[in-house]
Amino acid sequence: MTTPRLSVVVPFFNVRDYFRDCLDSIARQTYADFEAILVDDGSQDGSALIAKEFCEKDSRFRLISQQNQGPGPARNDGVGHARGEFLAFVDSDDLITRHAYEMMIRTLDESGSSFVAGNARRFNNSSGVRQSWVHRAPFAKNLTATHLLETPELIVDRMIWNKVYRLSFWREFGLAFPPIQYEDYPVMLQAHLDAVSVDCVSVPVYYWRERESGESITQQKFKYSNLVDRVISAEMVVGMIDERAPQLRPQLHNHLVQVDLAALSQAFATVPPESMTTLVELGQRLLKTLDDESLATAPRFDQLQIQALRDGDAAMLRTLAQFRADGGTRDGGRAAQRPGRPWQYEFQYPGRTRRSMPRELYRVPADEINLATTVTHVRWHDETLVVRGTAQIRHLRTSPSSKLRIDMVIGDDRLELPLERFDTLDSNGDKCLVGYEFRVGPDLLAKLPIAGTPVIFDVELRSGRLTRGDELRGQKAGSASWSPGRWVHGGWIQPAPNALGNFTIKRVPRPHCLTSAEVDGDDLVITGSLPPGVKEPRLSLTRTLSGADAEFELDILSSDETGSTFRTRIPMAPIVDSANPDDPFTQRTSRGVRIHSAAAPALLLWTGPEKALTTVYRDRLLILTRSPGNFINLHESPVRVVADGFSRPAPDELVLEGPLAAPAAFTWRRFLEDSDDHVDVPCRLVVPESGRWTASVDLSDLMPDDTVQSSLDPLANLAEWILFAINEDGSAYAVQSEAFLTSRLPLELRHSRHDLVLTPRAGTLHLEVR
């Protein structure tokens, strides 16, 4: 038997519902020279049967067993059986991207580093796929042969599983997991310190599951036993940094205050009364570990919790934690002028009158009294661009007599825009005069620079004694992030955020663009136009994660001084034949479309019909559609329905619709708090002869008898529903919002005494009841 280059250790314990998908993502790796060591940590739910099944059908998988000891000892056991040159870990409810190990091992072969780490995404059925917050900064760009001392951002890289290590490095330095939860961080920090060098990959290599139920170790953050292990882990990493890299002490302590101390402080909202004393003692133990300088840089509310911990004030700790749980600190919390000192502002947090709580901790830092804007809706009315959003001075209630000004800035010129203002929810959940709407008509659009330079918008708000200004930013989900463009005065006008996140519009007079698309037999046929002077053009499809390219010739149909028109045929067979999805959760591969020529490559802009091209070929779904920036993407995936439209045939009725064959049923699903259990409201399904499906629901059926608090928007949402498709075998998946539907959302509805909002979230459709 040949020795594999890579050993992948997968500990598992009672993960039957997720395990098969995890192992399948390993089996489908483009890097095939591996062994997968499956460590059964005493499972009792049938997970071991799934492991045996994989071992029987794929000789690269092998199974070892132990009595339940926890993930740390299970990983150690697996490492002891590893035979490869390289070592990796996968948690049994997570997924690994198909190119992950090929990419990371190639990087190590080129660099000689001790290990390589990659970006990660969070995922679940109800919220789709999104960037992992903790991995955003450390893996913002590719780095070769760096080190923690050279790249301090890596101090927050505390997870063990988004990496490939040299096994010789692992064993040389005696890396091993302690028998606690949160066992990753001490091992990971030691690895960073012991490494000769480390490589960082910005492409996502790992999908980190966020369970709807909150059952995973990571999400059981308020259990006392987990909190004890969290403190032990913090003490271990602090001791390690003090001994080996004291120059990184501030970065480490800031991170522990932001994450670990905050989690412990919030546990007081749910801890039973009989455990309050022991939790206070545990919190004080963690405080003694952390630097006063880092504690002093925490947000004001966190500093109040820190003060209460120092005082051992359990009642105050519970009050503060419950205040946060109830949404009182959303966007930092509400503030007001301090009585007798109108030039000062204080947060309206609990305990302002308590002598034990320093009044200074309630003062709002001056730099936080700033302008906060959002863009919530972007749409076209004929040739007029209509933009809606909110503007407020952060933390303060906006006065009814406030004055708002928004200028369109074109070079040195500032053009004040007429505004409509209205009451809507501000960032603290109160309804007041923060809404705005402005229109940019064709006469103003004609003033946009022909060169395509983006135009920004300046905002100034005067409320009470304060005036604040900033550039317009804060695009929300839906049309604000997927803004539609339009031809006006012979140029294409495209709203889009710039690199700084500011809302901009620009004119592209002669873009590389798609004008139409169709299916012809076994081919996708794209017709478009090119600006003048493009020589030897060809079209490429590029897998956005793996970078693999395919090129196609263009047939030039006509050409003159204004440019040329083209047509190209893309055979679907090679796309489907090479199907091995880049995204292990949605099973989808996305491809970007570019025009290559003697000049630099150019993205192809979608200027065709406001509807995607959707077709099924050999049991695979292909969708030619637009990206957030309105460029062309080609998605290939299993056949799953997507929603591309909505209607309101009656005041109490909401209808979603889409192309292709429908599943057995649709349902609006609401997950119960802290549970995988859910409530379903079935839809009325209609599949007319046209082949398009419609799924309708009565809004009255979505009004909950019980109030369900949303962790994402606790002050606004009473319930949150997700549209699910149900297959004949009973399996279900969240319905995706097609890009052109996303660009028409959010949809705001009113039913009875409630506001409802249909909005996309990481590609899935959510209906929020407020």
N, C-alpha and C positions, 0 to 999 in steps of 0.2 A: 504494500500500500504506500503510495506516494504521500509525502508530508505536505499539507496545504500551507500556503503562505500566510493565510489569515485565520485566526481563531476568533469566533464570535460567541461570547458568553451571554446566555439568556436565562436568568433566574425567573421562576414563575411560581405563583401561589394563588389558586382560585381565581383565574382570569378566563374562564371558559368563553365568555361572550366576546372577548377581544383577541384571544390568543391566535386563532387561525389566521386572521389578517396580519398580525405581527410576523408570524413565521413565513407567510406567503411573501411579504415584502422582502424578507431576507433571501428566500429562494429565487426571487426574480432579479437579483443583482446582476448587473452587467459584468461585474468581477466574479468569476465562477470558482476561483481557486481558494475556497474557504471550507472550514468546518464550523458547524453550529453546535455548540455544547449547551444542551437544554438541561437546566438544573431544577428538578422538581423539589420545591421547598415544603413538602408535605401537603400538596394540594388534595382537596376532598370533593371537588366539584366536577370532575371529569376532564380537567385540563390535561392531566397526564395521558389520557386516551388520545387527545389531539396531538400531543407530542409524539406518542408512539406511532401514530398514523404517518406523520411526516418522516420519522426515522425509517419506517418500512418502505416508503416510496422514494426516498432520496437519501443515498448513502452518505451525503455530506452532513446529515443531522444525526446526532447521537444523544442519548438520554442518560443522565445520572440522577440519583435520588438521595435525599437526606430528610431527616426529621425537621420539622419547622423550626428554623432558627432566625429567619429574617433575611432580607435581601443582601446585606453585607456578607455574612458567612456563606450564603449561596454563591455569590460572585467569587469569593475567595476559593471555594471548592471548584468552581468552573475553571478558574485560572490555573489551578493545580493540574487540570487535565489538558490544558492548552498545549498544542504542538507547533503552532505556526510561528512564522517570523514576526507577524504583527498580531495585535490584540485589539478587540473592540467589545463593547457592551451594548446590549439593547434591553430596555425594560419591556416586559411582556405585554403591555397594553399599548405600546407605541409602534411607530412605523419608521422604516428607513427608506430614503429615496433610492431609486434604482441605480443611479450613477454614483452613489455616495462612496462606496469603498473603492471603486475604480479611480475616482477622482482623488481621494485622499491618499491612497497608496502611491499613485503616480507622483503626487506632490512630495511625499516622503522619499521616494526613489531619487527625485531630482535635488532635494534640499539636504538630505541627510539628517534632518531634525529628529528629535526624540519622539515627538508626536505631532499630530495635526488635528485641529479643531475646526468645526464648521458651524454655519448658521442653523437656526432651528425655527420651526413654526409650531404654533398651537393649533389644535383642531378639535372639533366635536361635531355631532350631527346638527345641533340646533344653531350653532354660530359659525359653521364653516371653517375656513382656514385663514389664519392671520399670523403676522410676524410675532415671534416670542419677544416680549418686552425686554427681558433680561439679556437676550442675545443681540439686541439691536446695535448697541454701541460697540461692543467688543468685536463684532464681525461686520462692521459697516464696509470694510474693504479687505481685499486680499493682502496678506502679509507673509513674507517668506523669511524663515530663519530669524524670527524676533524672539523676545523673551519678556517675561512678566516685568522685569526691572526696566526694560526698554519701552514696554507698552503697558502702562499701569491700568488701562481700561480692563485688562484681562483679570483683574482682581475679582470681578463679579462673575467670572466664568467658573461656576461652581458645580456644573453637571458633568457626570462621568461619561455620558452615552453619545455625545455628538463628536466622537473622536476615534482616531486609530493611533495606537501606541506601538512602539517597538517592544516586543515581549522581553528582549534582553534588557532594555531600559527598565521595564516594570520590575523584573526580578532582581536586577543589580541593586536597586534602591529599596527593595523590600516593601514595595507598595502593597497595602492590604487594608481592607475595609473594617472599621470597628463595628461591633455588634449593636448598633443603634440606628434609629431612623435619622434622616439627614446625614447619612454616612458619606455622601459624595464629597462635601466641601473639604474636610481635612485631607482626604486622599488627593483631591484635585489640586489643592494648593501646594501640597508637597510635590506633586508631579511638576507643577509650573516652576517651583523653586529648584528642583533637581535637574530639570531639563537643560541640555546644552543649548538647544534652540527649539522654537515652536513655530509651526505654520498655521495661518488662519485663512479660512475659505469663506467668502461672503455668500456663496450660493447655499441655499438651505439643503442640508444633508439629512436632517432628522425631523420627524413629526411627533410632537409631544402632546399626548392626549390630555384633554381636559374633560373629565367625565361629567355628564349631566348630573349624576348623583352626588358628586363630591365625595366619592368613596376612596379615591386614591390617597396615598400617604401625603402627597403634596397638598391636597385640598382638605385633609383632616387637620388643618393647622391649629384648631382650637381645642383639640384633645390634650388633656394634661400630660399624658405620657409622651405625646409627640413634642409638646413644649419643653419638657425636661430634656429630651434628646436634642432639641434645637439649641438649648442653652449649652449643653455639653459640647456640641459641634462648634458653637461660637467660641467657647473657651479654648478649644483645641487649636482653631485657626489663629486666634489672637496670640496664643503662646508661640505658635510657629513663626508668625511674622515678627514678634518681639525678638526672637532668637536669631532669625536668619535674614530678615529684610525690614528693619525698623523704619526705613525711609518710606515704606508703603503703609505704615500704620494709619495715617489719616484716611486714605482711600478705603482701607478695610473697615475701619470703625464707622465711617460714614455709611457704608453699605449695610453693615449690621444694624445700625440705628434705623435706616430706612426700611429694611425688610424684616429682620428677625425681632427687633424690639417692638416694632409696630404690630407684628402678628401677636406677640405675647400680650401687649396692652389691649388689643381688641378682644382677646379671649374673655375679658371681664364682662362682656355683654351676655355671655352664654354659660359661664361657669356656675355650677350649683353653689348655693350659699355655704355649704359645709366645706367647700374647697377654696373659698376666697383667701383664707389666711395662707395656705400653702402656695397659692398662685402669687400672692404679694411677695412672699419670701423668695420665690423663684425669680420674679421680676427684679427684685433688689439684688439678687445674685448676678443677674445679667448686667444691671447698671454698674456694679462694681468692676465689671470686666471692660467697660467702654470708657473712652476718653471724654472728659468734660467738654473739650473743644468740639467734638463731634456731636455730643448731645445738645450743645448750644446752637448748632447750625440746623437743627431739625425744624420743621415747620412749627408755627406757633401752637397749633392744637396738640401736636406730638409733645411739645415741651410742657404743656399742661399735664398730659398723662405721665410724663417723666417726673414732674414735681409731685404729683399724687403718689407715684410709686415710692419716691424718696420719703414722703411723709407716712407711708403705709396706710393711706386713706382708701380703704377698699370701697366704701360707698361712693366716693368721688370717682374712683376708677370705673365703677359700673355705670355711673351716670354719664361719664364722658364716652365710654365705649358704646353705650346705647344711643347717645346723641349722634355718633358717627354712623352707627348701623341704620339709624332712621334717616340718614341723608343730610344731617345738619352741616357737614363739612364739604358738601358738594361744591366744587370750584373754590374751595378754601373757606366757604361759609359766609354768612351775612355779617356786615359791619355797620356801625352807626357812629355819629359824632358823640364824643365823650361829654357828658353833662358838665357845663362850666368851662370846657376847653374845646370850643368848636373847631379849632385847627387840628385836633387829634381825632383819630378814628379807632374804634375798638371793635374787635370781633364779639359777636353776641353768643359766645360760648357759655356753657354752664359754669357757675362758680365765681362770677365776677365780684360778688359781695362777700366772698369767704376770705377771711383774713389770712388763711394759710396759703392762698393762691396769689402770687405776686401780680399786682395790677399791670405791671409792665408786659407780662406774657400775653395780655389781651390786646396790646397795641398793634395796629396794622402797620407793617413796614411801609415806608413812603413809596418804595418802588413797586409795591403791589397794588397801589391805587392807580391803576393804569387802564387804558382803553382795551376792551375785549370785544371782538367782532366775530360774527359767523356769517357764512353764506349758506343758506338752506335750500334755495330754489333758483335754478337758472333755466329760462325757457325763452322761446321766440314767439312773438306775435307779429306775423307777417315778417317785415324786415326790421323789426324793433326788438332789441335784446332786453329782457325783463329779468331783473335780479332782486331777490328778496333775502333778508337775513335779519340779524340782530346786532345792536350796538349798545354797549353799556359801559359804565365805569365799574371795574371789577369790585365785587363785594358790596356795592352800594345800590340802594333802590333808586331807580331812575325817576326823576321828578316829572310830573305831568307838564311843567313849564319848561322842560329841558329843550335845548336847541341842538339840532343835528345838521351837519353839513358834510356832503360827500362830493369831492372834486375828481374829475377824470384828468389825469396828468399826462399831457402829451409834450414831451421835451420840457421847455420852460413855460409852457402854457398850462393854466389850470382852469378847467371849465366846470363851474358849479352845476350840479345836476338837480332838477326838481325831484322832491322826495314826497312819498306818501308814508306817514308813520302810523303805527297801530299797536294796540296792546297784544302782547303774547308772553309766553313764559320766558323769564330770564334764566341765567345759568344757575340761580339758586332755587328755581322752581316757583317763583312768584310771578303773577301776571301783572305787567306794567308796560309803560310806553318804551319798549326796546325794539320793536319791529320796524323795519324800513322796507321800502320798495323803490327802486329807481329804474328808469328806462333810458336806453341808449338808442336813439332813433337813427334812421339811415343818414340824416344830415351830419350827425356827430360821427357815425361810423366812417363816413367819407373822409374825415380828418385824420384817421389812423395812418401812421407812417406806412408808406408803400413797401419799405424794406423789410417789413415783418417784425419790427421792434415791438415787444409787448408794451402795452399801456397799463399803468397801475392806477389805483384809486386811493386817494387820501381821505381819511375820515376824521372829523373833529366833533366832539360832543361836549356841550356845556350843560352841566346839571348842578343846580344850587350854586355853591361858591367855587366849584371845580370845573376846569376845562382840560380835557385830555384829547390827544390825537395820535394817529398811527395809520399805517397802510392797511387796506382791507384784506383780511385773511380769514382762515377758519372754515374752510369748505367742509360741509357735512356730507354724509352718505347720500347717494342718489344723484340728482342732476348737478348738484354743486361740484361733485367729484368726477362726474362723467358728462360734462357740459356738452350739449349739442352745438354744432357749428352751422353756418348757413352762408350761401352766396349772397352778397350785397354789393351793388355797384361794380360787378365784375371781379370782385375779390372774395376769397373765402375768409370769413370771420370766425375765429376759433377762441372761445373762452377756455382758460386753463390756468392752473397754478404755476408759478415760476419756481425756480430752485429753492427760493426762500419761503415758499408756501403762500405767497401773496396772490390774490385773485387778479388775473390779468386778462386782457383780450388783445389779439393781434390779427393783422390782415396778411394773408398769404396770397399774393396776386396770381401766381401761376404754380400751384403745388404739383408734386407727383401725387396723382390721386386715382382712386377707383371710382368709376362712374356707374358700373353695373356688374352683376355676377349672376351666373346661372349654372345649372347642372345639365350637361350634354352627354348622355350615355354614361361612360365610366370616368368622365372628366369634370373637373370644376373649370369653368371658363370665366376669366376676369377680363373686363374691358376697362380702359382708363385713359388718362392723358398725362403727358410729360411736358415740362417747360422747354423752351427752345434751347438748342445747343447740347442736348444729352446724346452722347455718342456711344454706340455699341451697348445699348441697354440690355439688361437681363434681370430676371426676377429671382429672388432667393427666398426660401423658407428656412428659418432658423429655430431650432428647438430652444426655447428661452432658458431652460435649465441646463441642458447638456451641451448646447452650442453647435450641434450637428447641423450641417447645411445641405440643402438640395437646390440646384439652380435650373431655371427654365428659360428658354428663348422667348423673345417677344416678337410678335408679328406687328410691324408698323403699318397701320391702315391708312394714315394720311399724315402729312407734315407740311407746315408753313412757318411763317415768321412768328406766329403766336405759340407754336409748340407742335406736338404730334399726338396722335391717338394710337393706342396699341390694343392688342388682344393676346392673351396667353392661355394655354391649356395646361392644367395641373392634373395628371392622372391620380385617381384616388387609390388605386391598387397598391403602389409602393408605400403610401402613407399608412394604410391599414395593415399591410403585410409586416411592416416594421413596428407594429403596435406593441409597446412595452411601456406603460404609462410612466411619465416623469413624476406625477403626483400620486403617491401611494394611497391617499385617502379617497380622492374623487376619481382616481383611475383615469385621469385626463392628462393629455400632452398638449401644450400650447406652443404654437409656432408664430414667430414674428415674420412680417412680410416686408422686404426691402427691394429697392431698385438699385442695381449696381451698374456702374458705367465707368468711363474714363475718370470722372470726378469721384468725390467721396460718396459712399452709399447713402441713400435717402430713404426714409420711411415712407410708406405709401399711405396717404391720407384717405379716409373714407368720406367721399362726397356723393355717394350713390343714394339709393332709397333708404328710408329710415326703417329698415327691416333686415334682419340677418338672413343669410342663405343657410338653410338647414336641410340636411339629407342624411339618409341611412345607407351605408354601403357595407355589404358583408357583415351585418350585425354590429357595425360600429357607427357611432353618431359623429358626423362632421358638421361643424358650425363655422362659417366664415362671417366674422362680425368685427366690431370695433373695440378698441382698447379705451381706457379712461381718457387718454389724450386724443382720441378719435383716429388712431392709426389702425391698420388692419391686423387682425389676429385670426389664426385658424386653429380651432380646438378640435381634438379627436378624443373620443371617450366611449365607454359602454353606452348602449342606448338607454338613456334616461330622459324623461320629459323635462323641458324647461318652460317657464312661463314667459311669454313675450307681450302680453297685453292684459288690460283690465277694462271693466265697464260697470255701470251702475244702472241696471234696467229698472230698479225700483229703489225708493229711499232706504229700505231696510235690507237691500240685497247688494252683495259684492261678488263679482264674477271675475275669476282669473281664467286666462286661456293660453293656449300654446299649440305648436305644431306637432305632427306625427301621432302615432298610436298612443292612446292613453293607457296607464296601468289599470289594475283592477278597481282602484278607488283612490280618492283624495280625502284628506282630513286635515283640519286645523288642530294642532297638537299643543297643549300647554303642559310643561313639565312642572311637577310639584316641587316645592322648595326642599332642597337637600335630598332629592330622591330621583331615581330613574323612572319612577311611576309617573304616569301622565294621564291627562284628560283629553279625550278626542271628541271633536265635533265633526261628523262626516259631512262631506259636500255632496250636492246633487251633481252627478257627472253626466254630461251629454257629449256624444261623439257624432257630429253630423256627417253627411256623406263627403264633405270637403276634406275630412281627415283631421281637422283641427278639433281639439277637445275644449270644453268649458267646464269649470267647476265652480258652482255657486253656493253661497252660504247666507243665511239670515243673520244679520249683525246682532239681533237680539239673542241668538243662541251663544254668542261669544261674550256676553256680559256675565262675569263670574259671580256666584253667590258669595264666595269668600274673597277677600282682598289678598292678592298675591303680590308680594313686594319683589321688584326686579333689582338685582344687584347692580345692573348697569345704570338705572335711572330710578332710584327708589322713591323720589318725591313725585314723579310724574306717572309712573306706570302702575295700574292696578292689576293688570294681567298682560302676558305676552304670549302670543300664539305664533306658531311656525307652520307653514304649509308643508305637509308630507304627502308623498305618493306611496301607496300601498300595493305591493306586488301580489300575485295570486298565491305565492307561498307564504304570505304574511310578513315578509321582510319589508322594510320601509326606508325611505331616504328623504332628506329635505329637498324640496324643489328649488332649483336654481332660478335666479332672476336673470333673464337674458339681458345683454348690455343695453339694447334699445329700450327695454322696459325700465331698467335701472335709470336711464337718462330722463325718464318721465316721472320718477319718484323723488321725494315722498308724496304720497296721496293722503290728504287730510280729510277726514270724515267727521260727521257729527251724528250721534245716535242717542236719543233720549237725553240723559244728562251728561253723557260722556263724549270726549273727543277720542277719535281713533286715528292712528297713523300707520299706513302701509309703507314700510321702508325696507331697503336691502341691508343686510348685515353680512359682510364677508361672502356675498353672493347668494345668500339664502333670504327668503321672504319672511319678514316678521310683521305681525299686526299688533301694535301696542294699544292697549286700552287705558285711557287716562281719565 
